[in-house]
Amino acid sequence: MEEEEEMGTVLSSGGFGILGLFLNGWRSRVAADPQFAFKVLMEELVGVTACVLGDMASRPNFGLNELDFVFSTLVVGSILNFTLKYLLAPTLSSSSPSLPAIFAS
């Protein structure tokens, strides 16, 4: 009986655990900033590409002998860039409809 109530609570909130929380957060960020997905994509493409190219350029033989380190830079950089952009983005609930007078213009 308790399991059914818990399952009903999870389904009524529109989520499937952590994935549901992420999707709700994504929707809230896109509602607050319609260009959020484009900004995340550009951050990933430009930021991670520049980081990986810099990492490869600093290694002998352009990093081809140490591709495991280059790949780990790619993975960790992608995750950190996305997480930073996701956590710092405004959400729909945090955006106020009326700004203080100093910011109104």
N, C-alpha and C positions, 0 to 999 in steps of 0.2 A: 504494500500500500504506500509506504513512504517512498519507495523507488519510483512509483508512478507519479507522485506529487513532484518529486525532484525532476523527473523527465519532463513533466508538463511545464514546470518553471523554466527549464532550459529551452524548450521549444517555443514557449510563448514569448521569451525574450528575443527570439529570432537568431539564436546563436548556437554554435556547436562547440562549446568550450572556448579554448584559446583562439581558434580560427574565427569563431563568431564575434569575439571581442575585437579582433583585428579588423574584420570586415565592417563592423559598426563604426570603429574608429576611422577607417578609410572613408566611409560614406560621410561622416561628420566633417572630415577635413576637406573633402571634395565639395561639400555643400558650402563651407566657409570660403573656399578658394577654388573656383572651377578650373584653374590652371595647375592645380597641385600635382596631378599625374604627369603633366609635361615637365614641371620643375624637377620632380623626382627622376624622371628619365634623363633629362639633361645633366643633372648632378651625377648620375651614375655613369653616363657616357663620357662626359668631359673629365670629371674628377678622377674616376678610376682609371681611365685610359692614360691620363697624364701621370698618375702615380705609378702605374705599371711600367710605362715607358721610361720614367725616371729611374725606377728600380732596375730595369734591364740595362739601361745605359751606364749605371754605376758598377755593374758587374763585368768581369772579364768575358770576352767572346759574346758580348751583348746578352748575357744571362742564359745562353743556350745550354751551357753545362749545368746550370742550376735551375732548371725549369720548375722543380718542386717549390723553391722559394718564391719564384715569380708567381706561380699559381696560388700559393698561400697568400701572397700580397693581394692578388686579384679577389680572392674569396673574402678575406677579412676586410679589405677596403670597401667592397660592395655592401657587406652587411653593416659596417659602421656608418657609411654614408647614408644608407637608407634609414637606419635607426635614428640617426641624428636629425635628418630631414623630417621624419615621421613624428618624432617626439616634440620638435620645436614648432611644428606647423600649428596655426590656429584652428580650433574646432568651431563647430556651429554654436555650441553652448557657451564658448568663451567670448565670442564676438558680441559686443553690446550694440543694440540698435541706435543708441544715442551716444555721441562722443562728447567729452567735455568741451567747453567753448574754445579752449586753446588748440584743440586738435580738429575742430569742426571744419576749418578752412583748409 
